[in-house]
Amino acid sequence: MEWVVTLTFIMLALSLLLAFVRLVLGPSLPDRVVALELLALITVAFSVVYAVHVDVAHFLDVALVLALTGFMAAVGFSRFLERGGTRDE
């Protein structure tokens, strides 16, 4: 079981790095918003995998709060873009 958790953390770290590169490089604001959402989702996955690994349910609460915060950020960004926010396309 230990090697599965280690492999999962490595894959999540690699995906976190790739999503961060997309966030920095863009090329447009909607691409950056999607990358930011992906970063939030990967952070939730880190928290869930760690909660399963250490068998502590409190980290699942942290994952839930992170997921809700990420969702609200997505709603805020989409409302901003819908109302004519600046686009760098």
N, C-alpha and C positions, 0 to 999 in steps of 0.2 A: 504494500500500500504506500510505503514511503516514496518509492520511485515514481508512482503515479502522481502524487502530489507535487513532487519536485518537477516532473515533466510539465505538469499543468502550470505551475508558477513560471517556468521558463517560457512556455508558449504565450502566457498572458503578458509577461514582460516584453517579449518581442512584439506582440501586437500593440502594446502600449507605446512602444518606441515608434512603430510605423504610423500609428494614429497621430502621435505628436508631430512627426515630420509632415503629415498632411495638414495639420493645424497651422504649422508655421509657414509652409510653402503655398498654401492656398489652392488654386489660383483665384477663387472668388469667395465672397462672403458666405454663400450657402454651403460651399465645400468646407469652409472652416466651422460652420455651425454643426454640420454632420460629424466632423472629426471631434468636435467638443462633446457631442452626445456619445460618440464611441468611447471617448476617454472616460466618461462617467459610467458607462456600461461595463467597461473593463475593470474599473475600480470596484464596482459592485461585485463582479465575478471574483476579484481578489478577496474581498471580504467574505464571500460565501465559501470559497474553497478553504480559506483559513479557518472559518468557523467549523467546517466539517473536519478539518485536520486536527484541531485542538479540542474538538467536542465541547465547544462553548456556544450556547445559543444566543448570547448577548450580541455577538457579532452579526447575527442575522438581522437584528434590529438596526444596526448601523447600516447594513446593506439596504434595508428598506428605506431608511431616511435618505441615503445617497440616491437611490433610484427615484424617489419622489422629488428630490431637489433637481436632479437632472431633467426630469419630465417638465417641471415648472420652468426651468431655464429654456427648454426647447419651445414651450408655449410662448414665453416672453420674446425670444428671438424671432419666432414666426410672426407674431403680432407686429413686431418692429418692422420686419421686411414687408409685411402686408400693407402697412400704412405708409409705405413709400420711403423706408429707410435707405440710407446710402448703400449703393452697390459698387463694388470695384471691378466690374466686368468690362 
